[in-house]
Amino acid sequence: MHRQLSLALITLLAACSDEVASPSGPTAAQACDAFARADCARRDACSNGFAVRRAYGDLATCEQRVRDACVTS
């Protein structure tokens, strides 16, 4: 649910930009990369690093796994 909401928000913000968007827009990989960085940073900040360490071991692994799951979905 959070992934879909975040991707929708990214798309909405891109659509509301004053700049002229490129015809293709961001790729799924680019959107998922941005989502993974934001999601893992939020988890890290909100739990003082505990949630990321417990579930993924480190921030880089969190970002990679969240990115992979996002691209797959």
C-alpha positions as CSV (number, residue, x, y, z in Angstrom):
1,M,0.0,0.0,0.0
2,H,2.8,2.4,0.9
3,R,4.7,1.6,-2.3
4,Q,1.6,2.3,-4.5
5,L,0.9,5.5,-2.6
6,S,4.5,6.7,-2.9
7,L,4.7,5.9,-6.6
8,A,1.4,7.7,-7.2
9,L,2.7,10.7,-5.2
10,I,5.9,10.8,-7.3
11,T,3.9,10.6,-10.5
12,L,1.5,13.4,-9.3
13,L,4.4,15.6,-8.3
14,A,6.1,15.1,-11.6
15,A,2.8,15.9,-13.4
16,C,2.4,19.1,-11.5
17,S,5.8,20.4,-12.3
18,D,6.2,23.7,-14.1
19,E,8.8,22.1,-16.3
20,V,7.9,20.4,-19.5
21,A,8.1,16.7,-18.9
22,S,9.9,14.4,-21.3
23,P,7.5,12.2,-23.3
24,S,8.7,9.1,-21.6
25,G,9.0,10.4,-18.0
26,P,11.0,8.6,-15.4
27,T,11.6,4.9,-15.9
28,A,10.3,2.3,-13.4
29,A,13.8,1.8,-12.2
30,Q,14.3,5.5,-11.6
31,A,11.0,5.8,-9.7
32,C,11.7,2.7,-7.7
33,D,15.2,3.9,-6.8
34,A,13.8,7.2,-5.5
35,F,11.1,5.3,-3.6
36,A,13.6,2.9,-2.0
37,R,15.9,5.7,-0.9
38,A,13.0,7.6,0.7
39,D,11.4,4.5,2.3
40,C,14.6,3.2,3.8
41,A,15.7,6.6,5.0
42,R,12.3,7.1,6.7
43,R,12.5,3.6,8.3
44,D,16.0,4.4,9.5
45,A,15.2,7.9,10.9
46,C,11.9,6.8,12.6
47,S,13.5,3.9,14.4
48,N,16.9,5.3,15.0
49,G,18.3,2.7,12.7
50,F,16.9,-0.3,14.5
51,A,14.2,-1.3,11.9
52,V,16.7,-1.3,9.0
53,R,19.4,-3.2,10.9
54,R,16.8,-5.8,12.1
55,A,15.2,-6.4,8.8
56,Y,18.0,-5.8,6.3
57,G,21.4,-5.5,8.1
58,D,22.3,-2.1,6.7
59,L,20.8,0.8,4.7
60,A,22.3,-0.3,1.3
61,T,20.7,-3.7,1.6
62,C,17.4,-2.1,2.5
63,E,17.5,0.1,-0.5
64,Q,18.5,-2.7,-2.9
65,R,15.7,-5.1,-1.7
66,V,13.0,-2.4,-1.6
67,R,14.1,-1.3,-5.1
68,D,14.0,-4.9,-6.4
69,A,10.6,-5.5,-4.9
70,C,9.3,-2.2,-6.4
71,V,10.6,-3.0,-9.9
72,T,9.1,-6.5,-9.8
73,S,5.7,-5.2,-8.7
